[in-house]
Amino acid sequence: MPKKLLIWLVIAFAAFYLFTQPENAADAVGGAFSAVGDAFGSVITFLTALFN
């Protein structure tokens, strides 16, 4: 039950943030995707160096 409540609170906060500050929300999402892309690139670089 607390886990479900926490999930709904996070969703509510994200919706509030999106509607009150859409530019900042877009920057946050862009930053998150950039971080995931950088991490993926780092793993690929590591694996390439490992097997060469």
Secondary structure, 3 states (H helix, E strand, C coil): CHHHHHHHHHHHHHHHHHHHCHHHHHHHHHHHHHHHHHHHHHHHHHHHHHHC
